Amino acid sequence: MKYQYIVNMKTLGEQIKVRRTVLKIRQQELADLAGVSINTVVAIERGTGNPRIETFVSVCDVLGLQIVTKLKD
């Protein structure tokens, strides 16, 4: 079975950065609140990270963002 990325990590990273900026939260503060390293936050925002789902959920929770999925065949 082949897997296909259905999410553009760069777009998600940009959305996370915009939300963080709107909330006036620094990257280090987001990292501390989410329990991740600042390097993880930087990578996610650049779209270069490949975070575990738990990490991604923690970051989104801090920012008040919801993750919505849609599965299709």
Backbone as CSV, one residue per row, in Angstrom:
resi,resn,N_x,N_y,N_z,CA_x,CA_y,CA_z,C_x,C_y,C_z
1,MET,0.844,-1.168,0.000,0.000,0.000,0.000,0.897,1.241,0.000
2,LYS,0.630,2.161,-0.863,1.369,3.410,-0.913,0.604,4.470,-0.141
3,TYR,1.357,5.316,0.538,0.768,6.419,1.276,1.051,7.710,0.531
4,GLN,0.139,8.602,0.620,0.277,9.878,-0.067,0.064,10.996,0.946
5,TYR,0.944,11.987,0.903,0.729,13.143,1.758,-0.496,13.879,1.252
6,ILE,-1.436,14.089,2.140,-2.630,14.832,1.747,-2.637,16.203,2.419
7,VAL,-1.547,16.481,3.124,-1.411,17.747,3.812,-0.116,18.398,3.364
8,ASN,-0.186,19.650,3.045,1.001,20.391,2.677,1.582,20.972,3.962
9,MET,2.702,20.438,4.421,3.289,20.860,5.685,3.706,22.326,5.668
10,LYS,4.102,22.829,4.519,4.494,24.238,4.422,3.287,25.141,4.691
11,THR,2.140,24.802,4.118,0.923,25.578,4.335,0.500,25.510,5.800
12,LEU,0.564,24.340,6.395,0.210,24.203,7.810,1.152,25.025,8.677
13,GLY,2.429,24.969,8.364,3.414,25.735,9.117,3.155,27.226,9.038
14,GLU,2.794,27.689,7.855,2.490,29.112,7.685,1.269,29.505,8.518
15,GLN,0.256,28.647,8.547,-0.946,28.929,9.328,-0.637,28.966,10.821
16,ILE,0.211,28.069,11.264,0.606,28.040,12.667,1.370,29.314,13.023
17,LYS,2.269,29.738,12.143,3.041,30.959,12.395,2.128,32.187,12.452
18,VAL,1.170,32.265,11.538,0.231,33.396,11.532,-0.549,33.426,12.838
19,ARG,-1.056,32.281,13.256,-1.848,32.217,14.492,-0.987,32.613,15.703
20,ARG,0.242,32.112,15.744,1.145,32.452,16.838,1.399,33.953,16.883
21,THR,1.601,34.542,15.711,1.865,35.977,15.616,0.649,36.786,16.067
22,VAL,-0.529,36.375,15.638,-1.759,37.061,16.045,-1.913,37.033,17.564
23,LEU,-1.567,35.911,18.158,-1.682,35.766,19.613,-0.500,36.403,20.356
24,LYS,0.471,36.910,19.599,1.670,37.563,20.172,2.430,36.620,21.094
25,ILE,2.608,35.390,20.611,3.373,34.386,21.342,4.691,34.189,20.605
26,ARG,5.785,34.271,21.338,7.099,34.005,20.724,7.275,32.505,20.505
27,GLN,8.190,32.163,19.620,8.434,30.751,19.332,8.850,29.993,20.594
28,GLN,9.724,30.597,21.398,10.177,29.918,22.618,9.023,29.694,23.590
29,GLU,8.136,30.668,23.688,6.979,30.535,24.569,6.053,29.414,24.082
30,LEU,5.830,29.361,22.778,5.010,28.281,22.219,5.643,26.929,22.504
31,ALA,6.948,26.848,22.311,7.655,25.589,22.570,7.486,25.171,24.028
32,ASP,7.673,26.116,24.937,7.533,25.807,26.367,6.115,25.351,26.704
33,LEU,5.118,26.063,26.198,3.721,25.724,26.493,3.308,24.380,25.893
34,ALA,3.862,24.062,24.730,3.513,22.807,24.053,4.384,21.638,24.511
35,GLY,5.439,21.933,25.261,6.317,20.872,25.742,7.212,20.299,24.659
36,VAL,7.618,21.158,23.731,8.511,20.734,22.643,9.702,21.676,22.594
37,SER,10.686,21.341,21.788,11.854,22.209,21.656,11.557,23.360,20.699
38,ILE,12.318,24.422,20.841,12.156,25.540,19.917,12.507,25.110,18.499
39,ASN,13.465,24.184,18.361,13.814,23.678,17.031,12.629,22.999,16.360
40,THR,11.802,22.334,17.152,10.604,21.688,16.612,9.622,22.732,16.104
41,VAL,9.422,23.795,16.887,8.504,24.870,16.478,9.010,25.520,15.193
42,VAL,10.298,25.824,15.139,10.878,26.449,13.950,10.685,25.555,12.728
43,ALA,10.955,24.262,12.876,10.812,23.331,11.748,9.363,23.232,11.293
44,ILE,8.430,23.181,12.233,7.014,23.104,11.872,6.608,24.352,11.098
45,GLU,6.999,25.517,11.602,6.619,26.765,10.939,7.233,26.896,9.550
46,ARG,8.406,26.338,9.356,9.054,26.381,8.038,8.494,25.313,7.092
47,GLY,7.750,24.382,7.660,7.211,23.306,6.838,8.221,22.223,6.545
48,THR,9.326,22.244,7.301,10.376,21.253,7.075,10.344,20.137,8.102
49,GLY,9.542,20.324,9.125,9.470,19.317,10.170,8.576,18.158,9.789
50,ASN,8.781,17.071,10.467,7.944,15.886,10.306,7.529,15.457,11.711
51,PRO,6.724,16.311,12.374,6.423,16.044,13.779,5.501,14.845,13.963
52,ARG,5.655,14.215,15.117,4.702,13.173,15.488,3.352,13.852,15.666
53,ILE,2.302,13.110,15.505,0.960,13.676,15.598,0.732,14.277,16.988
54,GLU,1.285,13.653,18.022,1.123,14.168,19.376,1.757,15.552,19.515
55,THR,2.893,15.745,18.882,3.582,17.034,18.914,2.751,18.086,18.203
56,PHE,2.266,17.732,17.043,1.459,18.647,16.244,0.189,19.040,16.998
57,VAL,-0.446,18.079,17.638,-1.664,18.338,18.413,-1.356,19.266,19.581
58,SER,-0.234,19.061,20.263,0.142,19.923,21.382,0.315,21.368,20.943
59,VAL,0.992,21.575,19.821,1.212,22.922,19.302,-0.126,23.560,18.933
60,CYS,-0.962,22.807,18.244,-2.273,23.334,17.838,-3.152,23.639,19.045
61,ASP,-3.098,22.801,20.077,-3.890,23.040,21.291,-3.503,24.364,21.937
62,VAL,-2.216,24.626,22.050,-1.750,25.876,22.652,-2.283,27.072,21.874
63,LEU,-2.330,26.941,20.557,-2.761,28.045,19.699,-4.275,28.106,19.521
64,GLY,-4.995,27.147,20.089,-6.452,27.135,19.955,-6.901,26.730,18.563
65,LEU,-6.087,25.938,17.894,-6.431,25.471,16.543,-6.976,24.061,16.607
66,GLN,-7.921,23.768,15.738,-8.480,22.422,15.638,-7.890,21.717,14.432
67,ILE,-7.727,20.425,14.561,-7.282,19.597,13.448,-8.501,18.852,12.942
68,VAL,-8.817,19.054,11.693,-9.969,18.411,11.073,-9.444,17.498,9.964
69,THR,-9.908,16.275,9.974,-9.473,15.346,8.930,-10.658,14.901,8.105
70,LYS,-10.367,14.570,6.902,-11.387,14.048,6.002,-10.758,12.890,5.276
71,LEU,-11.348,11.741,5.418,-10.852,10.551,4.758,-11.745,10.239,3.578
72,LYS,-11.129,9.908,2.471,-11.937,9.488,1.329,-11.232,8.354,0.616
73,ASP,-12.016,7.585,-0.053,-11.514,6.401,-0.726,-11.105,6.742,-2.126
